[in-house]
Amino acid sequence: MASLDVRKLVLNNLAGSSKEEVEGYIQETIDNREDDALPGMGILFEVVWQKSDQNEKGSMMNKIMETISK
Protein backbone atom coordinates (compact mmCIF):
# COMPACT_ATOMS: atom_id res chain seq x y z
CA MET A 1 0.00 0.00 0.00
CA ALA A 2 1.36 3.42 -0.93
CA SER A 3 2.14 5.79 1.87
CA LEU A 4 -0.18 8.80 2.08
CA ASP A 5 1.54 12.12 2.76
CA VAL A 6 -1.27 13.98 4.52
CA ARG A 7 0.72 17.20 4.77
CA LYS A 8 1.32 17.26 1.03
CA LEU A 9 -2.31 16.37 0.33
CA VAL A 10 -3.67 19.19 2.51
CA LEU A 11 -1.29 21.78 1.10
CA ASN A 12 -1.96 20.65 -2.48
CA ASN A 13 -5.72 20.86 -1.89
CA LEU A 14 -5.38 24.46 -0.73
CA ALA A 15 -2.77 25.50 -3.30
CA GLY A 16 -4.09 28.12 -5.67
CA SER A 17 -6.90 29.09 -3.30
CA SER A 18 -7.58 32.73 -2.62
CA LYS A 19 -7.19 34.21 0.86
CA GLU A 20 -10.99 34.32 1.11
CA GLU A 21 -11.30 30.63 0.15
CA VAL A 22 -8.74 29.55 2.74
CA GLU A 23 -10.41 31.72 5.38
CA GLY A 24 -13.74 30.15 4.39
CA TYR A 25 -12.25 26.65 4.79
CA ILE A 26 -10.96 27.56 8.25
CA GLN A 27 -14.21 29.19 9.35
CA GLU A 28 -16.38 26.40 7.96
CA THR A 29 -14.25 23.81 9.74
CA ILE A 30 -14.63 25.70 13.02
CA ASP A 31 -18.35 26.39 12.56
CA ASN A 32 -19.21 22.82 11.59
CA ARG A 33 -16.79 21.26 14.07
CA GLU A 34 -15.67 18.87 11.34
CA ASP A 35 -13.41 16.35 13.05
CA ASP A 36 -12.22 15.06 9.67
CA ALA A 37 -10.81 18.50 8.87
CA LEU A 38 -8.89 18.91 12.14
CA PRO A 39 -5.71 17.26 10.83
CA GLY A 40 -5.71 19.80 7.99
CA MET A 41 -6.02 22.63 10.50
CA GLY A 42 -3.11 21.16 12.45
CA ILE A 43 -1.03 20.99 9.29
CA LEU A 44 -1.80 24.63 8.51
CA PHE A 45 -0.76 25.58 12.04
CA GLU A 46 2.45 23.54 11.71
CA VAL A 47 3.38 25.30 8.45
CA VAL A 48 2.59 28.74 9.86
CA TRP A 49 4.60 27.97 13.01
CA GLN A 50 7.61 26.83 10.99
CA LYS A 51 7.53 29.99 8.86
CA SER A 52 7.07 32.36 11.81
CA ASP A 53 9.80 34.36 13.50
CA GLN A 54 10.22 34.45 17.30
CA ASN A 55 7.96 37.51 17.69
CA GLU A 56 5.16 35.85 15.75
CA LYS A 57 5.58 32.61 17.70
CA GLY A 58 5.50 34.60 20.94
CA SER A 59 2.27 36.27 19.86
CA MET A 60 0.70 32.92 18.98
CA MET A 61 1.84 31.44 22.29
CA ASN A 62 0.35 34.39 24.18
CA LYS A 63 -3.00 33.78 22.44
CA ILE A 64 -2.82 30.05 23.13
CA MET A 65 -1.93 30.54 26.79
CA GLU A 66 -4.63 33.19 27.19
CA THR A 67 -7.18 30.82 25.69
CA ILE A 68 -6.30 27.74 27.71
CA SER A 69 -5.95 29.69 30.96
CA LYS A 70 -9.62 30.70 31.00
Buried (B, 14 or more C-beta within 10 A) or exposed (E): EEEEEEBEEBBEEBEEEEEEEEEEBBEEBEEEEEEEBEEBBEBBEEBEEEEEEEEEEEEBEEEEEEEEEE
